[in-house]
């Protein structure tokens, strides 16, 4: 039985709502008409035009296609990961044929999985590689919890230092009136 995966909500919300926008479509025209009038040309390795990337959901076409948004986001390092799909079973929970083993994701024990992969984007020209990684996220983020833990530790240290400096300021600090009365002859004390 195929495992249901979702291709929606894989792009960052800020990218979907602000960075990647389709051109305005006037009344009586389609997204296809607007792109053709602008002179849009399909890239060499693409199988579909940009206005027909998703035949099931019209709002996921053009520059707002989530696969396109994820692919276009620049990576900060030469080795990077791009999210392809999410395992999402919220639509199946009420169905009688739903296997409850998949409620919390993909079970490991007792299951074998097969992936069907199409080679659509050639990477051999620039000595690139592709790989498939099935991973999970946690409360602290992705595969490596170090960054999440580091943020929490640094945040706690900053909070404690803020309390210490507040105490020092309240105990030993000068008032505003004392600060206004400082002159070159005021002694340090």
C-alpha positions in Angstrom: 0.0 0.0 0.0 1.4 3.4 -0.9 2.3 5.7 2.0 0.5 9.0 1.6 2.8 12.0 1.5 1.9 15.7 1.2 3.4 18.1 -1.3 1.8 21.1 0.4 3.2 23.2 3.3 6.7 22.2 2.4 7.9 25.7 1.6 8.5 28.4 4.2 5.4 30.5 4.9 7.3 33.7 4.3 8.4 32.5 0.9 4.9 31.4 0.0 3.2 34.7 1.1 5.8 37.3 0.3 8.8 36.3 -1.8 7.3 34.2 -4.6 4.3 35.8 -6.1 2.5 35.2 -9.4 1.9 38.1 -11.7 -1.5 39.7 -11.4 -4.1 37.9 -13.6 -6.7 40.3 -15.1 -10.3 39.3 -15.5 -10.9 37.1 -18.5 -7.3 35.8 -18.6 -5.6 32.8 -17.2 -2.2 32.4 -15.6 -1.1 30.8 -18.8 -2.1 33.8 -20.8 -0.2 36.2 -18.5 3.0 34.1 -18.6 2.8 33.7 -22.4 2.3 37.5 -22.9 5.4 38.1 -20.7 7.5 35.8 -22.9 8.0 33.1 -20.4 9.9 30.1 -21.8 10.1 26.6 -20.3 13.6 25.6 -19.2 15.2 22.9 -21.2 14.9 20.0 -18.6 11.3 20.8 -17.5 8.5 18.6 -18.6 5.7 21.1 -17.9 5.3 24.8 -18.2 5.4 26.9 -15.1 1.6 27.5 -15.2 0.8 23.8 -15.2 3.1 22.4 -12.4 0.2 21.2 -10.3 -2.9 19.9 -12.2 -4.8 19.2 -8.9 -4.6 22.6 -7.2 -4.7 25.7 -9.3 -3.3 27.9 -6.4 -0.1 25.8 -6.5 0.9 26.8 -10.0 3.3 29.4 -11.4 5.8 31.0 -9.1 3.8 29.9 -6.1 4.3 26.2 -6.7 5.8 24.8 -3.5 8.2 22.4 -5.2 9.5 25.3 -7.2 9.8 27.5 -4.1 11.8 24.8 -2.2 14.0 24.2 -5.3 14.7 27.9 -5.8 15.7 28.7 -2.2 19.4 29.2 -2.2 21.5 27.0 0.1 24.0 28.5 2.4 26.5 25.7 2.1 27.6 23.4 -0.7 26.1 20.3 1.0 22.5 20.9 1.6 19.1 19.2 1.9 15.8 20.2 0.2 12.5 19.0 1.6 10.6 17.0 -1.0 7.5 15.7 0.8 6.0 15.3 4.3 4.4 12.3 5.7 0.9 13.5 6.5 -1.9 11.2 7.5 -4.4 13.8 8.9 -6.7 13.2 5.9 -6.7 9.4 6.5 -7.3 9.2 10.2 -11.1 8.8 9.9 -11.0 6.2 7.2 -11.7 2.5 8.2 -8.8 1.2 6.1 -6.3 3.5 7.8 -3.5 1.5 9.4 -2.9 2.9 12.9 0.8 2.0 12.7 1.2 5.1 10.6 -0.5 7.6 13.0 2.8 9.0 14.3 4.9 8.7 11.1 6.7 5.9 9.4 7.2 2.8 11.6 10.6 1.1 11.2 10.1 -2.4 12.6 8.2 -4.9 10.5 8.0 -2.7 7.3 10.0 -2.5 4.1 9.7 0.6 2.0 10.4 1.1 -1.7 11.0 4.5 -3.4 10.3 5.3 -7.0 12.7 8.0 -8.2 12.7 9.8 -11.6 15.9 11.4 -12.7 14.7 14.8 -14.0 17.4 17.2 -13.0 20.9 16.2 -14.3 23.7 16.8 -11.8 26.5 14.9 -13.6 27.5 18.0 -15.6 28.8 19.7 -12.5 29.9 16.6 -10.5 26.8 16.9 -8.2 25.2 14.0 -6.4 21.7 13.2 -5.1 20.6 11.1 -2.2 17.4 10.3 -0.4 17.2 10.9 3.3 14.2 9.9 5.3 14.3 11.8 8.6 12.2 13.2 11.3 12.0 16.6 13.1 11.9 17.2 16.7 10.9 20.0 19.0 14.4 21.5 18.5 14.4 21.2 14.7 15.9 18.8 12.2 18.5 16.1 12.3 21.0 17.8 14.6 19.7 19.0 18.0 23.0 21.0 18.7 21.7 24.3 17.3 18.4 24.1 19.2 20.2 23.2 22.4 22.8 26.0 21.8 20.1 28.6 21.4 18.4 27.5 24.6 21.7 27.5 26.6 22.7 30.9 25.3 19.3 32.3 25.9 19.4 31.1 29.6 22.9 32.6 30.0 21.7 35.9 28.6 18.6 35.8 30.9 20.8 35.1 34.0 23.3 37.9 33.1 20.3 40.3 32.6 19.1 39.5 36.1 22.6 40.0 37.5 23.1 43.3 35.7 19.7 44.5 36.8 20.5 43.7 40.4 23.9 45.5 40.1 22.2 48.5 38.5 19.5 48.7 41.2 22.0 48.2 44.1 25.0 50.3 43.0 23.7 52.3 40.1 23.3 56.1 40.1 20.0 57.9 39.8 19.2 60.2 36.8 19.7 63.2 39.0 23.2 62.1 40.0 24.1 61.5 36.3 23.0 65.0 35.4 25.2 66.6 38.1 28.4 65.0 36.9 31.2 67.5 36.0 34.9 67.1 35.1 35.6 67.7 38.9 33.3 65.0 40.1 35.3 62.3 42.0 35.1 58.6 41.1 33.5 56.7 43.8 
